[in-house]
């Protein structure tokens, strides 16, 4: 029993760590002076739409990063050689996208973005050239058993690739891994014995009622506050089924592997742990190789150096990071992050419970733990209740 609890705890913590790159806080506010602005976006040779995320930075005195999505007055991406541009649309607070039929990245194009905050501050990124991509030759997964520092066996899949890059001396590459999995929770099982539980007030015929279950469950309490709660379904549950993204902890750059140009064999990208959440259904693992410019390489190298130094991706980055933005108007205020162009080749592999050699190695969700009673949107970071376009049930 102790073995199973330890594995579950480790797996749960692992998902929290590798999926913590983006926090799910939505507020439409102006950014106070002195609070860093954070930009995260890119354009590639692959079809759009292309996404840019804008948020306030973190408090460098805080133990954890606190990023708050931030709305802009406008933001546009520009190609400088052919003088193309497109204004992006806000699809959710702080998240902006190009249209499917809009600007498309092309090899040789030079790109930058400009945007304006609600208070009139304006910024633009340094121009970046989209270089020709290399080619991923193979992506593979290997089931392994590793012993942690407490002597507990940890089961998982090591993800690797082999690729063909440029033979040009000084070529710069970055490899990334992203996994997307689906999980189901049961917020309708939250105990509903008032007054011990939260009241979600609503009104029926002028009388106030308490729901006791999150409204996203689609269930509504038809009883009065002094009565035992009885629920009827008034809509679908929008917080029972979610999809989650997890990432490798830090960028993998080609100065970390040999050779530094040409063919790259058996590059280790990361690990997908075997646990009750990731293998509740399956996980799509997307692997990409990006050809990047020197200025983009320097940015990610500085990020990697600091993450390696702290060995904790929750720890705010406080050292010197190369600036990739210029401020055009407004009171001077700090800005972090990057918008870059990259030539990208990508492959996807699918891992299912059937790929685990012994099905008994996949734990079951403990119904008595209460972990699966919460909204699926609160289970892990980087969650969405919108089914990804590539997902097939």
RORO-740925 format. One record per residue (C-alpha): residue in one letter; z, x, y. Coordinates in nm, 2 decimals, decimal comma, padded with zeros to 4 digits, always signed. Layout:
! RORO-740925
r residu A | c3 Z | c1 X | c2 Y .
...
//
This chain:
! RORO-740925
r residu X | c3 +00,00 | c1 +00,00 | c2 +00,00 .
r residu X | c3 +00,08 | c1 +00,28 | c2 +00,24 .
r residu X | c3 -00,26 | c1 +00,43 | c2 +00,16 .
r residu X | c3 -00,44 | c1 +00,12 | c2 +00,26 .
r residu X | c3 -00,24 | c1 +00,08 | c2 +00,58 .
r residu X | c3 -00,31 | c1 +00,44 | c2 +00,68 .
r residu X | c3 -00,68 | c1 +00,40 | c2 +00,63 .
r residu X | c3 -00,69 | c1 +00,08 | c2 +00,83 .
r residu X | c3 -00,50 | c1 +00,23 | c2 +01,11 .
r residu X | c3 -00,72 | c1 +00,53 | c2 +01,12 .
r residu X | c3 -01,04 | c1 +00,33 | c2 +01,10 .
r residu X | c3 -00,93 | c1 +00,09 | c2 +01,38 .
r residu X | c3 -00,84 | c1 +00,39 | c2 +01,60 .
r residu X | c3 -01,17 | c1 +00,55 | c2 +01,52 .
r residu X | c3 -01,37 | c1 +00,25 | c2 +01,64 .
r residu X | c3 -01,16 | c1 +00,23 | c2 +01,96 .
r residu X | c3 -01,24 | c1 +00,60 | c2 +02,03 .
r residu X | c3 -01,61 | c1 +00,61 | c2 +01,96 .
r residu X | c3 -01,68 | c1 +00,27 | c2 +02,13 .
r residu X | c3 -01,48 | c1 +00,34 | c2 +02,45 .
r residu X | c3 -01,75 | c1 +00,47 | c2 +02,67 .
r residu X | c3 -01,79 | c1 +00,14 | c2 +02,86 .
r residu X | c3 -01,51 | c1 -00,09 | c2 +02,95 .
r residu X | c3 -01,56 | c1 -00,46 | c2 +02,96 .
r residu X | c3 -01,41 | c1 -00,56 | c2 +03,30 .
r residu X | c3 -01,62 | c1 -00,79 | c2 +03,52 .
r residu X | c3 -01,53 | c1 -00,83 | c2 +03,89 .
r residu X | c3 -01,77 | c1 -00,88 | c2 +04,18 .
r residu X | c3 -01,60 | c1 -00,67 | c2 +04,45 .
r residu X | c3 -01,69 | c1 -00,42 | c2 +04,72 .
r residu X | c3 -01,61 | c1 -00,06 | c2 +04,64 .
r residu X | c3 -01,33 | c1 +00,09 | c2 +04,86 .
r residu X | c3 -01,40 | c1 +00,42 | c2 +05,03 .
r residu X | c3 -01,27 | c1 +00,71 | c2 +04,83 .
r residu X | c3 -01,31 | c1 +00,55 | c2 +04,49 .
r residu X | c3 -01,59 | c1 +00,72 | c2 +04,30 .
r residu X | c3 -01,90 | c1 +00,52 | c2 +04,22 .
r residu X | c3 -02,04 | c1 +00,58 | c2 +03,87 .
r residu X | c3 -02,41 | c1 +00,54 | c2 +03,78 .
r residu X | c3 -02,54 | c1 +00,54 | c2 +03,42 .
r residu X | c3 -02,91 | c1 +00,49 | c2 +03,35 .
r residu X | c3 -03,24 | c1 +00,64 | c2 +03,24 .
r residu X | c3 -03,61 | c1 +00,58 | c2 +03,20 .
r residu X | c3 -03,81 | c1 +00,70 | c2 +02,89 .
r residu X | c3 -04,15 | c1 +00,69 | c2 +02,74 .
r residu X | c3 -04,04 | c1 +00,40 | c2 +02,52 .
r residu X | c3 -04,11 | c1 +00,04 | c2 +02,63 .
r residu X | c3 -03,87 | c1 -00,12 | c2 +02,88 .
r residu X | c3 -03,68 | c1 -00,29 | c2 +03,00 .
r residu X | c3 -03,47 | c1 +00,00 | c2 +03,13 .
r residu X | c3 -03,10 | c1 -00,05 | c2 +03,21 .
r residu X | c3 -02,88 | c1 +00,09 | c2 +03,48 .
r residu X | c3 -02,50 | c1 +00,04 | c2 +03,49 .
r residu X | c3 -02,31 | c1 +00,06 | c2 +03,81 .
r residu X | c3 -01,93 | c1 +00,07 | c2 +03,82 .
r residu X | c3 -01,64 | c1 +00,20 | c2 +04,02 .
r residu X | c3 -01,50 | c1 +00,53 | c2 +03,89 .
r residu X | c3 -01,17 | c1 +00,60 | c2 +03,74 .
r residu X | c3 -00,83 | c1 +00,69 | c2 +03,89 .
r residu X | c3 -00,79 | c1 +01,06 | c2 +03,82 .
r residu X | c3 -00,41 | c1 +01,01 | c2 +03,80 .
r residu X | c3 -00,45 | c1 +00,75 | c2 +03,52 .
r residu X | c3 -00,43 | c1 +00,83 | c2 +03,15 .
r residu X | c3 -00,73 | c1 +00,61 | c2 +03,08 .
r residu X | c3 -01,06 | c1 +00,56 | c2 +03,25 .
r residu X | c3 -01,07 | c1 +00,23 | c2 +03,44 .
r residu X | c3 -01,43 | c1 +00,14 | c2 +03,52 .
r residu X | c3 -01,50 | c1 -00,19 | c2 +03,69 .
r residu X | c3 -01,87 | c1 -00,31 | c2 +03,70 .
r residu X | c3 -01,99 | c1 -00,34 | c2 +04,05 .
r residu X | c3 -02,27 | c1 -00,55 | c2 +04,21 .
r residu X | c3 -02,51 | c1 -00,40 | c2 +04,45 .
r residu X | c3 -02,72 | c1 -00,54 | c2 +04,74 .
r residu X | c3 -03,03 | c1 -00,40 | c2 +04,57 .
r residu X | c3 -03,15 | c1 -00,13 | c2 +04,34 .
r residu X | c3 -03,50 | c1 +00,00 | c2 +04,26 .
r residu X | c3 -03,66 | c1 +00,26 | c2 +04,04 .
r residu X | c3 -03,96 | c1 +00,46 | c2 +04,18 .
r residu X | c3 -04,23 | c1 +00,68 | c2 +04,03 .
r residu X | c3 -04,33 | c1 +00,93 | c2 +04,29 .
r residu X | c3 -04,67 | c1 +01,06 | c2 +04,17 .
r residu X | c3 -04,84 | c1 +00,73 | c2 +04,15 .
r residu X | c3 -04,61 | c1 +00,56 | c2 +04,40 .
r residu X | c3 -04,49 | c1 +00,28 | c2 +04,17 .
r residu X | c3 -04,16 | c1 +00,10 | c2 +04,22 .
r residu X | c3 -03,97 | c1 -00,20 | c2 +04,09 .
r residu X | c3 -03,65 | c1 -00,37 | c2 +04,20 .
r residu X | c3 -03,41 | c1 -00,43 | c2 +03,92 .
r residu X | c3 -03,25 | c1 -00,76 | c2 +03,83 .
r residu X | c3 -02,87 | c1 -00,80 | c2 +03,77 .
r residu X | c3 -02,83 | c1 -00,94 | c2 +03,42 .
r residu X | c3 -02,45 | c1 -00,92 | c2 +03,43 .
r residu X | c3 -02,20 | c1 -00,79 | c2 +03,68 .
r residu X | c3 -02,30 | c1 -00,43 | c2 +03,74 .
r residu X | c3 -02,58 | c1 -00,42 | c2 +03,48 .
r residu X | c3 -02,93 | c1 -00,41 | c2 +03,62 .
r residu X | c3 -03,26 | c1 -00,41 | c2 +03,42 .
r residu X | c3 -03,63 | c1 -00,38 | c2 +03,49 .
r residu X | c3 -03,86 | c1 -00,66 | c2 +03,36 .
r residu X | c3 -04,05 | c1 -00,64 | c2 +03,03 .
r residu X | c3 -04,38 | c1 -00,63 | c2 +03,22 .
r residu X | c3 -04,26 | c1 -00,40 | c2 +03,50 .
r residu X | c3 -04,26 | c1 -00,03 | c2 +03,54 .
r residu X | c3 -04,31 | c1 +00,17 | c2 +03,23 .
r residu X | c3 -04,21 | c1 +00,53 | c2 +03,18 .
r residu X | c3 -04,49 | c1 +00,78 | c2 +03,11 .
r residu X | c3 -04,51 | c1 +01,15 | c2 +03,03 .
r residu X | c3 -04,55 | c1 +01,35 | c2 +03,34 .
r residu X | c3 -04,41 | c1 +01,08 | c2 +03,57 .
r residu X | c3 -04,15 | c1 +01,18 | c2 +03,83 .
r residu X | c3 -03,87 | c1 +00,91 | c2 +03,87 .
r residu X | c3 -03,58 | c1 +00,84 | c2 +04,09 .
r residu X | c3 -03,37 | c1 +00,54 | c2 +04,19 .
r residu X | c3 -03,24 | c1 +00,41 | c2 +04,53 .
r residu X | c3 -02,97 | c1 +00,15 | c2 +04,58 .
r residu X | c3 -02,75 | c1 +00,00 | c2 +04,84 .
r residu X | c3 -02,39 | c1 -00,11 | c2 +04,81 .
r residu X | c3 -02,27 | c1 -00,44 | c2 +04,96 .
r residu X | c3 -02,10 | c1 -00,25 | c2 +05,25 .
r residu X | c3 -02,43 | c1 -00,07 | c2 +05,34 .
r residu X | c3 -02,38 | c1 +00,26 | c2 +05,18 .
r residu X | c3 -02,71 | c1 +00,39 | c2 +05,03 .
r residu X | c3 -02,78 | c1 +00,65 | c2 +04,76 .
r residu X | c3 -03,07 | c1 +00,80 | c2 +04,58 .
r residu X | c3 -03,10 | c1 +01,01 | c2 +04,27 .
r residu X | c3 -03,27 | c1 +01,35 | c2 +04,24 .
r residu X | c3 -03,62 | c1 +01,32 | c2 +04,12 .
r residu X | c3 -03,66 | c1 +01,39 | c2 +03,74 .
r residu X | c3 -03,97 | c1 +01,45 | c2 +03,54 .
r residu X | c3 -04,04 | c1 +01,27 | c2 +03,21 .
r residu X | c3 -04,13 | c1 +01,53 | c2 +02,96 .
r residu X | c3 -04,33 | c1 +01,50 | c2 +02,63 .
r residu X | c3 -04,11 | c1 +01,40 | c2 +02,34 .
r residu X | c3 -04,06 | c1 +01,59 | c2 +02,02 .
r residu X | c3 -04,08 | c1 +01,42 | c2 +01,68 .
r residu X | c3 -03,79 | c1 +01,32 | c2 +01,44 .
r residu X | c3 -03,91 | c1 +01,40 | c2 +01,09 .
r residu X | c3 -03,62 | c1 +01,24 | c2 +00,89 .
r residu X | c3 -03,29 | c1 +01,07 | c2 +00,93 .
r residu X | c3 -03,04 | c1 +01,05 | c2 +00,65 .
r residu X | c3 -02,69 | c1 +00,94 | c2 +00,56 .
r residu X | c3 -02,46 | c1 +01,11 | c2 +00,31 .
r residu X | c3 -02,15 | c1 +00,94 | c2 +00,17 .
r residu X | c3 -01,86 | c1 +01,18 | c2 +00,18 .
r residu X | c3 -01,48 | c1 +01,19 | c2 +00,13 .
r residu X | c3 -01,28 | c1 +01,39 | c2 +00,37 .
r residu X | c3 -00,91 | c1 +01,45 | c2 +00,38 .
r residu X | c3 -00,73 | c1 +01,40 | c2 +00,71 .
r residu X | c3 -00,44 | c1 +01,62 | c2 +00,83 .
r residu X | c3 -00,20 | c1 +01,38 | c2 +00,65 .
r residu X | c3 -00,37 | c1 +01,42 | c2 +00,32 .
r residu X | c3 -00,52 | c1 +01,07 | c2 +00,33 .
r residu X | c3 -00,88 | c1 +01,03 | c2 +00,20 .
r residu X | c3 -01,12 | c1 +00,92 | c2 +00,46 .
r residu X | c3 -01,45 | c1 +00,76 | c2 +00,34 .
r residu X | c3 -01,76 | c1 +00,75 | c2 +00,55 .
r residu X | c3 -02,13 | c1 +00,83 | c2 +00,60 .
r residu X | c3 -02,23 | c1 +01,15 | c2 +00,77 .
r residu X | c3 -02,55 | c1 +01,10 | c2 +00,97 .
r residu X | c3 -02,80 | c1 +01,38 | c2 +01,02 .
r residu X | c3 -03,16 | c1 +01,44 | c2 +01,11 .
r residu X | c3 -03,44 | c1 +01,70 | c2 +01,10 .
r residu X | c3 -03,69 | c1 +01,71 | c2 +01,39 .
r residu X | c3 -03,98 | c1 +01,90 | c2 +01,53 .
r residu X | c3 -03,95 | c1 +02,01 | c2 +01,89 .
r residu X | c3 -04,15 | c1 +02,22 | c2 +02,13 .
r residu X | c3 -04,20 | c1 +02,58 | c2 +02,06 .
r residu X | c3 -04,18 | c1 +02,65 | c2 +02,43 .
r residu X | c3 -03,90 | c1 +02,88 | c2 +02,52 .
r residu X | c3 -03,62 | c1 +02,71 | c2 +02,70 .
r residu X | c3 -03,70 | c1 +02,36 | c2 +02,58 .
r residu X | c3 -03,40 | c1 +02,13 | c2 +02,62 .
r residu X | c3 -03,31 | c1 +01,85 | c2 +02,38 .
r residu X | c3 -03,03 | c1 +01,60 | c2 +02,34 .
r residu X | c3 -02,95 | c1 +01,40 | c2 +02,03 .
r residu X | c3 -02,76 | c1 +01,07 | c2 +02,03 .
r residu X | c3 -02,64 | c1 +00,83 | c2 +01,77 .
r residu X | c3 -02,55 | c1 +00,46 | c2 +01,83 .
r residu X | c3 -02,43 | c1 +00,22 | c2 +01,56 .
r residu X | c3 -02,44 | c1 -00,16 | c2 +01,60 .
r residu X | c3 -02,23 | c1 -00,38 | c2 +01,37 .
r residu X | c3 -02,13 | c1 -00,74 | c2 +01,35 .
r residu X | c3 -01,78 | c1 -00,88 | c2 +01,28 .
r residu X | c3 -01,61 | c1 -01,22 | c2 +01,27 .
r residu X | c3 -01,26 | c1 -01,31 | c2 +01,39 .
r residu X | c3 -01,06 | c1 -01,63 | c2 +01,38 .
r residu X | c3 -00,90 | c1 -01,71 | c2 +01,71 .
r residu X | c3 -00,86 | c1 -02,07 | c2 +01,59 .
r residu X | c3 -00,57 | c1 -01,93 | c2 +01,37 .
r residu X | c3 -00,36 | c1 -01,83 | c2 +01,67 .
r residu X | c3 -00,02 | c1 -02,00 | c2 +01,62 .
r residu X | c3 +00,00 | c1 -02,31 | c2 +01,84 .
r residu X | c3 +00,37 | c1 -02,39 | c2 +01,85 .
r residu X | c3 +00,46 | c1 -02,46 | c2 +02,22 .
r residu X | c3 +00,62 | c1 -02,32 | c2 +02,42 .
r residu X | c3 +00,58 | c1 -01,99 | c2 +02,24 .
r residu X | c3 +00,20 | c1 -01,97 | c2 +02,30 .
r residu X | c3 -00,01 | c1 -01,96 | c2 +02,61 .
r residu X | c3 -00,11 | c1 -02,28 | c2 +02,78 .
r residu X | c3 -00,48 | c1 -02,32 | c2 +02,87 .
r residu X | c3 -00,45 | c1 -02,63 | c2 +03,10 .
r residu X | c3 -00,71 | c1 -02,90 | c2 +03,12 .
r residu X | c3 -00,70 | c1 -03,26 | c2 +03,25 .
r residu X | c3 -00,78 | c1 -03,58 | c2 +03,06 .
r residu X | c3 -00,77 | c1 -03,91 | c2 +03,25 .
r residu X | c3 -00,56 | c1 -03,75 | c2 +03,52 .
r residu X | c3 -00,30 | c1 -03,62 | c2 +03,27 .
r residu X | c3 -00,26 | c1 -03,24 | c2 +03,22 .
r residu X | c3 -00,28 | c1 -03,11 | c2 +02,87 .
r residu X | c3 -00,23 | c1 -02,77 | c2 +02,71 .
r residu X | c3 -00,49 | c1 -02,63 | c2 +02,48 .
r residu X | c3 -00,29 | c1 -02,34 | c2 +02,33 .
r residu X | c3 -00,61 | c1 -02,20 | c2 +02,19 .
r residu X | c3 -00,86 | c1 -02,01 | c2 +02,40 .
r residu X | c3 -01,13 | c1 -02,25 | c2 +02,53 .
r residu X | c3 -01,40 | c1 -02,02 | c2 +02,37 .
r residu X | c3 -01,29 | c1 -02,14 | c2 +02,03 .
r residu X | c3 -01,46 | c1 -02,47 | c2 +02,11 .
r residu X | c3 -01,15 | c1 -02,66 | c2 +02,00 .
r residu X | c3 -00,94 | c1 -02,88 | c2 +02,23 .
r residu X | c3 -00,59 | c1 -03,01 | c2 +02,19 .
r residu X | c3 -00,59 | c1 -03,39 | c2 +02,21 .
r residu X | c3 -00,20 | c1 -03,42 | c2 +02,20 .
r residu X | c3 +00,04 | c1 -03,44 | c2 +02,49 .
r residu X | c3 +00,26 | c1 -03,14 | c2 +02,56 .
r residu X | c3 +00,56 | c1 -03,29 | c2 +02,39 .
r residu X | c3 +00,36 | c1 -03,37 | c2 +02,07 .
r residu X | c3 +00,24 | c1 -03,15 | c2 +01,79 .
r residu X | c3 -00,09 | c1 -03,00 | c2 +01,88 .
r residu X | c3 -00,40 | c1 -03,16 | c2 +01,72 .
r residu X | c3 -00,74 | c1 -03,01 | c2 +01,78 .
r residu X | c3 -01,08 | c1 -03,16 | c2 +01,79 .
r residu X | c3 -01,41 | c1 -02,97 | c2 +01,82 .
r residu X | c3 -01,58 | c1 -03,01 | c2 +02,15 .
r residu X | c3 -01,83 | c1 -02,72 | c2 +02,13 .
r residu X | c3 -01,92 | c1 -02,42 | c2 +01,93 .
r residu X | c3 -01,70 | c1 -02,11 | c2 +01,91 .
r residu X | c3 -01,83 | c1 -01,85 | c2 +02,14 .
r residu X | c3 -01,57 | c1 -01,58 | c2 +02,06 .
r residu X | c3 -01,58 | c1 -01,59 | c2 +01,67 .
r residu X | c3 -01,89 | c1 -01,38 | c2 +01,61 .
r residu X | c3 -01,96 | c1 -01,06 | c2 +01,80 .
r residu X | c3 -02,16 | c1 -00,74 | c2 +01,78 .
r residu X | c3 -02,03 | c1 -00,40 | c2 +01,88 .
r residu X | c3 -02,18 | c1 -00,06 | c2 +01,97 .
r residu X | c3 -02,02 | c1 +00,27 | c2 +01,87 .
r residu X | c3 -02,14 | c1 +00,61 | c2 +01,97 .
r residu X | c3 -02,11 | c1 +00,98 | c2 +01,88 .
r residu X | c3 -01,82 | c1 +01,12 | c2 +02,09 .
r residu X | c3 -02,01 | c1 +01,36 | c2 +02,31 .
r residu X | c3 -02,37 | c1 +01,46 | c2 +02,37 .
r residu X | c3 -02,53 | c1 +01,70 | c2 +02,12 .
r residu X | c3 -02,75 | c1 +01,96 | c2 +02,29 .
r residu X | c3 -02,99 | c1 +02,20 | c2 +02,14 .
r residu X | c3 -02,79 | c1 +02,51 | c2 +02,25 .
r residu X | c3 -02,53 | c1 +02,39 | c2 +02,00 .
r residu X | c3 -02,77 | c1 +02,44 | c2 +01,71 .
r residu X | c3 -03,01 | c1 +02,70 | c2 +01,58 .
r residu X | c3 -03,30 | c1 +02,76 | c2 +01,64 .
r residu X | c3 -03,31 | c1 +02,68 | c2 +02,02 .
r residu X | c3 -03,67 | c1 +02,57 | c2 +02,00 .
r residu X | c3 -03,92 | c1 +02,46 | c2 +01,74 .
r residu X | c3 -03,79 | c1 +02,30 | c2 +01,41 .
r residu X | c3 -03,44 | c1 +02,17 | c2 +01,38 .
r residu X | c3 -03,30 | c1 +02,11 | c2 +01,03 .
r residu X | c3 -03,00 | c1 +01,92 | c2 +00,91 .
r residu X | c3 -02,85 | c1 +01,84 | c2 +01,25 .
r residu X | c3 -02,51 | c1 +01,66 | c2 +01,21 .
r residu X | c3 -02,49 | c1 +01,37 | c2 +01,46 .
r residu X | c3 -02,17 | c1 +01,19 | c2 +01,37 .
r residu X | c3 -01,98 | c1 +00,98 | c2 +01,11 .
r residu X | c3 -01,97 | c1 +00,61 | c2 +01,03 .
r residu X | c3 -01,64 | c1 +00,53 | c2 +00,87 .
r residu X | c3 -01,60 | c1 +00,29 | c2 +00,58 .
r residu X | c3 -01,37 | c1 +00,01 | c2 +00,70 .
r residu X | c3 -01,33 | c1 -00,36 | c2 +00,69 .
r residu X | c3 -01,49 | c1 -00,42 | c2 +01,03 .
r residu X | c3 -01,80 | c1 -00,20 | c2 +01,02 .
r residu X | c3 -01,89 | c1 -00,30 | c2 +00,67 .
r residu X | c3 -01,80 | c1 -00,66 | c2 +00,70 .
r residu X | c3 -02,18 | c1 -00,71 | c2 +00,70 .
r residu X | c3 -02,39 | c1 -00,40 | c2 +00,79 .
r residu X | c3 -02,45 | c1 -00,15 | c2 +01,06 .
r residu X | c3 -02,78 | c1 -00,04 | c2 +01,22 .
r residu X | c3 -02,76 | c1 +00,33 | c2 +01,31 .
r residu X | c3 -03,01 | c1 +00,43 | c2 +01,59 .
r residu X | c3 -03,08 | c1 +00,80 | c2 +01,62 .
r residu X | c3 -03,27 | c1 +00,95 | c2 +01,91 .
r residu X | c3 -03,40 | c1 +01,28 | c2 +02,03 .
r residu X | c3 -03,46 | c1 +01,32 | c2 +02,40 .
r residu X | c3 -03,65 | c1 +01,60 | c2 +02,57 .
r residu X | c3 -03,48 | c1 +01,65 | c2 +02,90 .
r residu X | c3 -03,51 | c1 +01,87 | c2 +03,22 .
r residu X | c3 -03,28 | c1 +02,15 | c2 +03,31 .
r residu X | c3 -03,10 | c1 +01,94 | c2 +03,57 .
r residu X | c3 -03,02 | c1 +01,67 | c2 +03,31 .
r residu X | c3 -02,92 | c1 +01,93 | c2 +03,06 .
r residu X | c3 -02,68 | c1 +02,09 | c2 +03,30 .
r residu X | c3 -02,51 | c1 +01,75 | c2 +03,37 .
r residu X | c3 -02,46 | c1 +01,67 | c2 +03,00 .
r residu X | c3 -02,35 | c1 +02,03 | c2 +02,93 .
r residu X | c3 -02,08 | c1 +02,00 | c2 +03,19 .
r residu X | c3 -01,96 | c1 +01,67 | c2 +03,05 .
r residu X | c3 -01,96 | c1 +01,81 | c2 +02,70 .
r residu X | c3 -01,76 | c1 +02,12 | c2 +02,81 .
r residu X | c3 -01,49 | c1 +01,90 | c2 +02,96 .
r residu X | c3 -01,47 | c1 +01,67 | c2 +02,66 .
r residu X | c3 -01,45 | c1 +01,96 | c2 +02,42 .
r residu X | c3 -01,17 | c1 +02,11 | c2 +02,64 .
r residu X | c3 -00,96 | c1 +01,80 | c2 +02,64 .
r residu X | c3 -01,07 | c1 +01,68 | c2 +02,29 .
r residu X | c3 -00,99 | c1 +01,33 | c2 +02,42 .
r residu X | c3 -01,27 | c1 +01,10 | c2 +02,55 .
r residu X | c3 -01,00 | c1 +00,87 | c2 +02,71 .
r residu X | c3 -00,90 | c1 +01,16 | c2 +02,94 .
r residu X | c3 -01,06 | c1 +01,13 | c2 +03,28 .
r residu X | c3 -01,30 | c1 +01,40 | c2 +03,38 .
r residu X | c3 -01,15 | c1 +01,59 | c2 +03,67 .
r residu X | c3 -01,35 | c1 +01,92 | c2 +03,69 .
r residu X | c3 -01,68 | c1 +02,00 | c2 +03,87 .
r residu X | c3 -01,97 | c1 +01,80 | c2 +03,75 .
r residu X | c3 -02,32 | c1 +01,87 | c2 +03,90 .
r residu X | c3 -02,42 | c1 +01,61 | c2 +04,16 .
r residu X | c3 -02,74 | c1 +01,43 | c2 +04,09 .
r residu X | c3 -02,73 | c1 +01,19 | c2 +04,39 .
r residu X | c3 -02,78 | c1 +01,21 | c2 +04,76 .
r residu X | c3 -02,61 | c1 +00,97 | c2 +05,01 .
r residu X | c3 -02,86 | c1 +00,83 | c2 +05,26 .
r residu X | c3 -02,65 | c1 +00,60 | c2 +05,47 .
r residu X | c3 -02,29 | c1 +00,49 | c2 +05,53 .
r residu X | c3 -01,96 | c1 +00,66 | c2 +05,53 .
r residu X | c3 -01,95 | c1 +00,96 | c2 +05,29 .
r residu X | c3 -01,80 | c1 +00,86 | c2 +04,96 .
r residu X | c3 -01,80 | c1 +01,02 | c2 +04,61 .
r residu X | c3 -02,05 | c1 +00,94 | c2 +04,34 .
r residu X | c3 -02,06 | c1 +01,04 | c2 +03,97 .
r residu X | c3 -02,30 | c1 +00,98 | c2 +03,69 .
r residu X | c3 -02,67 | c1 +01,03 | c2 +03,63 .
r residu X | c3 -03,01 | c1 +00,87 | c2 +03,64 .
r residu X | c3 -03,26 | c1 +01,07 | c2 +03,44 .
r residu X | c3 -03,60 | c1 +01,06 | c2 +03,27 .
r residu X | c3 -03,66 | c1 +01,17 | c2 +02,91 .
r residu X | c3 -03,92 | c1 +01,18 | c2 +02,65 .
r residu X | c3 -03,76 | c1 +01,01 | c2 +02,35 .
r residu X | c3 -03,84 | c1 +00,97 | c2 +01,98 .
r residu X | c3 -03,60 | c1 +00,74 | c2 +01,78 .
r residu X | c3 -03,54 | c1 +00,62 | c2 +01,42 .
r residu X | c3 -03,32 | c1 +00,35 | c2 +01,28 .
r residu X | c3 -03,15 | c1 +00,34 | c2 +00,94 .
r residu X | c3 -02,95 | c1 +00,05 | c2 +00,79 .
r residu X | c3 -02,62 | c1 +00,09 | c2 +00,60 .
r residu X | c3 -02,48 | c1 -00,20 | c2 +00,40 .
r residu X | c3 -02,18 | c1 -00,26 | c2 +00,18 .
r residu X | c3 -02,41 | c1 -00,20 | c2 -00,12 .
r residu X | c3 -02,46 | c1 +00,16 | c2 +00,00 .
r residu X | c3 -02,09 | c1 +00,23 | c2 -00,06 .
r residu X | c3 -02,07 | c1 +00,38 | c2 -00,41 .
r residu X | c3 -01,75 | c1 +00,18 | c2 -00,49 .
r residu X | c3 -01,71 | c1 -00,16 | c2 -00,33 .
r residu X | c3 -01,33 | c1 -00,13 | c2 -00,37 .
r residu X | c3 -01,33 | c1 +00,14 | c2 -00,11 .
r residu X | c3 -01,41 | c1 -00,12 | c2 +00,16 .
r residu X | c3 -01,08 | c1 -00,28 | c2 +00,27 .
r residu X | c3 -01,04 | c1 -00,65 | c2 +00,33 .
r residu X | c3 -00,92 | c1 -00,78 | c2 +00,66 .
r residu X | c3 -00,55 | c1 -00,85 | c2 +00,62 .
r residu X | c3 -00,51 | c1 -01,23 | c2 +00,70 .
r residu X | c3 -00,14 | c1 -01,18 | c2 +00,77 .
r residu X | c3 -00,19 | c1 -00,90 | c2 +01,02 .
r residu X | c3 -00,29 | c1 -01,12 | c2 +01,31 .
r residu X | c3 -00,56 | c1 -00,87 | c2 +01,41 .
r residu X | c3 -00,84 | c1 -01,11 | c2 +01,34 .
r residu X | c3 -00,67 | c1 -01,40 | c2 +01,52 .
r residu X | c3 -00,79 | c1 -01,27 | c2 +01,86 .
r residu X | c3 -01,12 | c1 -01,34 | c2 +02,03 .
r residu X | c3 -01,39 | c1 -01,12 | c2 +01,89 .
r residu X | c3 -01,47 | c1 -01,01 | c2 +02,24 .
r residu X | c3 -01,13 | c1 -00,85 | c2 +02,26 .
r residu X | c3 -01,14 | c1 -00,68 | c2 +01,92 .
r residu X | c3 -01,32 | c1 -00,36 | c2 +02,03 .
r residu X | c3 -01,49 | c1 -00,23 | c2 +02,34 .
r residu X | c3 -01,86 | c1 -00,27 | c2 +02,39 .
r residu X | c3 -01,86 | c1 -00,62 | c2 +02,25 .
r residu X | c3 -02,11 | c1 -00,90 | c2 +02,30 .
r residu X | c3 -02,14 | c1 -01,25 | c2 +02,16 .
r residu X | c3 -02,52 | c1 -01,24 | c2 +02,22 .
r residu X | c3 -02,71 | c1 -01,15 | c2 +01,90 .
r residu X | c3 -02,92 | c1 -00,83 | c2 +01,96 .
r residu X | c3 -03,29 | c1 -00,89 | c2 +01,94 .
r residu X | c3 -03,33 | c1 -00,65 | c2 +01,64 .
r residu X | c3 -03,05 | c1 -00,80 | c2 +01,44 .
r residu X | c3 -03,15 | c1 -00,99 | c2 +01,12 .
r residu X | c3 -02,88 | c1 -01,19 | c2 +00,93 .
//
